[in-house]
Amino acid sequence: MAQRGRIAAGSAVLVAAAAALVLPDWIISLATIAFANGLVVLGLIVLWRAGLVSFGQALYYCIGAYAVALIGRANGVTDALLLMLIGGVSAGLVAFVVGFLLARYREIFFAMLSLALSMILYGVLVKAESLGSTDGFSVAAPTFFGYAPHQDKLLVALYWLVLAVCAIAAFLVDAYFRSLSGALAMPVRDNEIRVEFLGMSVSRLIHTKLVISGLLAGMGGALAALAIGHVDPNMSYWTTSGEFVFITILSGAGSVVPAFVGSLAFESLRSLAFAVLPQLWQMLLGSVLLLTILFLPLGLGSLIMRLRWRRRADAS
Amino acid sequence: MNAPILAVRDLGKRFGSMTAARDITVSVPAHQTVGVIGSNGAGKTTFINMITGHLRPTNGTIHFEERDITGLRSRRITAMGISRSFQVAQIFPSLTVFENMCAAAAVGRAPKNFMGHLYTPLRSRESVAETETLLELFEIARYRDTLAATLPQGVRKLLDIGMAVAGSPRLLLLDEPTSGISIEEKFDLMQVVMSALRSRKITVLFVEHDMEIVERFAERVLAFYDGTVIADGTPAATLADARIQTLISGPRGKGAASAIADV
């Protein structure tokens, strides 16, 4: 992202933050969840660029969410920022450990193994009666550095926190994409032998990506838990992972901003589909996925690219 | 005389009961250009794979700049200054020529640790400058923005070798640099490669089947047969050896003899 892109993205964040003062509650709460999920999608994009598709990102999402809920229940910690960091770090640690295994696999084996790991967690949570089994349990209302808002104010405070976290994450991941470690994603996807003979360890490069994506998914899960006020084992179910992959296809892996635009588009679409076609909402989502793959194979992000090309073509 | 850049002693490799290489003792002084010849299965590639750490030798030692590198991992060896190119060019097909070379140049110049890889950008002023220099040096600058997947064979080979050079190696091993290249193009390609390597003062070992290329470009020839070196000397002397002619190169024509006269 060039300097101009960064300024544009920064302004967009400010506009989104200011919009909270005028928008109705239901839109703010929809956007909060959408942007929290956008963090998970950002993590998937990190992997996607190296040719890896994880069908088990719900593992880290769920760990982040349960970490928040459990710490809140056991120690009475309610500070939102601290809880989010705990959720992210817990998921990042798990990603670091399972990364030793996952970094050795590619393609469908990688996808299925990551799915299997998330389903193991699902199985454990469903059996764990002390954690509410399939019902899950609720999360206490968060505070912000001692400030304890209620209802409308809580909604807006949480929205701003999510927005700030997303902005920082997008900025850092964008810097990562330009670093040697991040920019070698495409070379890794293309030809691992050559990357090794340039003197870089492919498995370490992939392991790094796994930890980054786990960390992001954990933070996303933690923020979602705070926003929803409840956690349950479905957060680790494979359909949750599938949804994240869906949003990633919708967004495209070209840059960082589309992760959040795509996530917002998906949540809006789902609400719309649910309101318009309560019986057939999944069919509508499926059709959108189909149309995206057919007509926008590089995702929403490629729309901006096309616009830029057209402008350049007009100029010359 | 200076210490050799590469010193190999009693090197051998067995796969079960099969001996792929045995009793190889060779020492190469810096800045020499060495041609490696031998029929298929004679142990040339096994020899190269042992030096680059791709295969672990069963016995013997390898010293590079007086440091023992026997059995080290290939990444360590690359970092120490030995690089290689491949019989089938190993490039990144969905990136452009510039992006291919820039990735190699950036890795070559980055600090060799985890944090270094996180804070060094791929496209820095230095890596881009080095990329442009290498593209000029290997005469592929006009393909700069072409996708590597669509390149003609000769350009692929040049890109592959250029990427090996981007890490600033002191010793470069070329595994059949002219394989898959038409006879008319071979000499031009080798000319570009050799003058580029000479300008960077790189010691070269190249595996080659075409004896005219060997005579024209090598200062010294190692002839492999049955897993070991059976002759080691100047191209003229080695290729004139009746035994080498029977076992490896075949009887030489008049054309080859006059080619030596030019050199």
Interface residues (C-beta under 8 A of the other chain):
Chain A: Y176 R178 S179 L180 S181 G182 A183 L184 M186 P187 R189 D190 N191 I193 R194 E196 F197 L198 G199 M200 S201 R204 T208
Chain B: T52 S74 R75 T78 A79 S83 R84 F86 Q90 I91 F92 P93 S94 L95 E99 A103 A104 A106 V107 G108 A110 K112 F114 G116 H117 L118 Y119 T120 P121 L122 R123 M163 A164 A166 G167
